[in-house]
Amino acid sequence: HGGLVAVHEGTDWAQLLEHWLEFMAHESCGKCVPCRLGSKRAHALAKSGISDSNRDTLGKLFGLMEDASLCAFGRLMPGPMRDILNRASSSRTV
């Protein structure tokens, strides 16, 4: 299974990251802690803005989720979110 998402050229990457993390937090089944709490924490961090500190914390959180989540949702979701975070960070001056 795979997916393709088209993103408009003028997209606000930080807003897109917040949107996808909100979706992830809502869609987590809640069975494992890394995904259940990690997705909620990631959404809260993205919602508060993409600062250097938040970017570093999100990177560590995504790594933990990839390593410790029980299912593919929690293990694979951080990859695309990390890509969006990198675009959000490079498109803004913080």
C-alpha positions in Angstrom: 0.0 0.0 0.0 1.2 3.4 -0.8 -0.1 6.9 -1.4 0.6 10.0 -3.2 -0.3 13.5 -2.0 -0.1 16.5 -4.3 0.8 19.7 -2.5 0.2 23.1 -4.0 3.3 25.2 -4.6 2.4 27.9 -2.1 1.6 25.5 0.7 2.5 26.5 4.3 4.5 23.5 5.3 4.3 24.2 9.1 0.5 24.3 8.8 0.5 21.1 6.7 2.7 19.4 9.4 0.3 20.4 12.1 -2.7 19.1 10.0 -1.1 15.7 9.4 0.0 15.3 13.0 -3.5 16.1 14.2 -4.8 13.4 11.8 -2.2 11.0 13.1 -3.1 11.7 16.7 -6.7 11.1 15.9 -6.1 7.9 13.9 -3.7 6.2 16.4 -5.4 3.1 17.7 -3.9 3.8 21.2 -2.5 0.3 21.7 1.1 1.3 22.1 2.5 4.3 24.0 5.0 5.6 21.5 2.3 6.1 18.9 -0.6 7.1 21.2 1.4 9.7 23.3 4.0 10.4 20.7 1.5 11.5 18.1 -0.3 13.8 20.6 3.0 15.3 21.7 4.2 15.8 18.2 0.9 17.6 17.3 1.2 19.8 20.3 4.8 20.7 19.4 3.9 21.5 15.8 0.9 23.6 16.9 3.2 25.7 19.1 5.5 26.6 16.2 8.6 25.3 14.4 11.4 26.6 16.6 14.9 25.1 16.7 14.0 23.4 20.0 10.7 22.0 18.7 12.4 20.8 15.6 15.0 18.9 17.6 12.4 17.4 19.9 10.2 16.4 17.0 13.2 14.7 15.4 13.9 12.7 18.5 10.2 11.8 19.0 9.9 10.6 15.4 13.0 8.4 15.9 11.5 6.9 19.1 8.2 6.3 17.3 9.9 4.6 14.4 11.9 2.3 16.7 9.2 1.4 19.3 5.8 1.6 17.8 4.0 -1.8 17.4 2.4 -1.3 14.0 3.4 0.1 10.6 1.3 3.2 11.2 3.5 4.3 14.1 6.7 3.1 12.6 6.3 4.6 9.1 4.4 7.8 9.7 7.5 9.7 11.1 9.3 9.5 7.7 6.9 11.7 5.8 6.4 13.9 8.8 10.2 14.4 9.0 10.2 15.4 5.4 7.5 18.0 5.9 9.3 19.2 9.0 12.4 19.8 7.0 10.5 21.7 4.4 8.7 23.8 7.1 12.0 24.6 8.7 13.7 25.6 5.5 10.8 27.7 4.3 10.7 29.8 7.4 13.1 31.9 9.3 12.8 31.2 13.0 
